[in-house]
Amino acid sequence: MKAKKVSALLVATAMVCGIAGGTTAVHADPEYTIKLCTEQTDGDPIDEGCDKWAELVDEATDGAVKIEVYPNSQLGAKADLIEMALAGQGVCTIADGSYLMDYVSDFGVVMGPFLFSDWDSMYKITASDWWADEAKQLEDEGLEIVSTNWIYGERQLMTKTEVKSLDDLKGLKIRVPNNDISIKMFDLLGSAATPMALSDVYTSLSQSVVDGVENPLTTLYNNAFQEVCKNVTMTNHQMTFSNFIMGKDFWDSIPEEYQTAIIDCGKEAAEYNNDLYQKQSEEMVAALEDAGCTVTELDDATYEEFKNACMKLYEDYEADGTWSEGLYDQIQEIIAE
């Protein structure tokens, strides 16, 4: 089930209700209701994957577990949703390593700039003992990862003026997500990192509050940023994937058989999302060019300049104790296995 639009009264009710109680032999009403919340727009691969997840869980549990999908930040900002999950409410929200970093600091490294260059590397990381240890620490903080390996995409740069070099980027106000990694990365690249909600970007670009935005091509296109921003630079500065998290108290209240169904269906839904992403991403360059955008590929030397400018992020986070000493090298060893 997807909630396309939510009234203020319904949002307030949703915040209070959490879990739907009561059972019947035929599951006329769900025993458990999970509000699955993302900031993605309707039709985004992750949004479609969430719809698939809801459908699969409904079938697998004979209606005992109901997932309601709320795209477009309908139930609030991510930070607020995580706090709701920690408070025991029946919400499940998308969160990448930059947000999990607030609870288990080393998780943030998976969102580091230029960390890996293919999706097989991501799968190695999430299948590693290191990842399992981090997930256990997150549980101790009250959050449960119920699904991972949702490809969000290779993040690229879209600007009002052409960016072909680091010099071209200097001083430009680039919208970034409101997390320390993204802000620090674009500051290191010489721009003026400007955090704001994705839903505010179109207007901000239109009014020149910001000069550009970064995200996977699918997200840039699905948000219609090509209408107000005509230059795309293929920086590949991050290869990002997402997880879905719930509060551990709520998760532990769900019987094991339903937990298993949610996890298994989540894996299938993630694969569905990943397939959709790959199909859409293959079409995006042509679609953006058809919309009047100039798409610039960085040559190898320029790409290395961008990468080298960001390496200080790893050094600084390890030096100040934010991340464990040697964490970057540890991740590279996992990827190399």
Helices and strands as residue ranges (DSSP letters): H 8-17, E 32-37, H 45-60, E 65-70, H 78-86, E 91-95, H 97-100, G 105-111, H 119-126, H 129-140, E 143-159, H 166-169, E 173-176, H 180-188, E 192-195, G 198-200, H 201-206, E 212-216, H 217-222, G 225-227, E 231-247, H 248-252, H 256-290, E 294-297, H 300-319, H 327-336
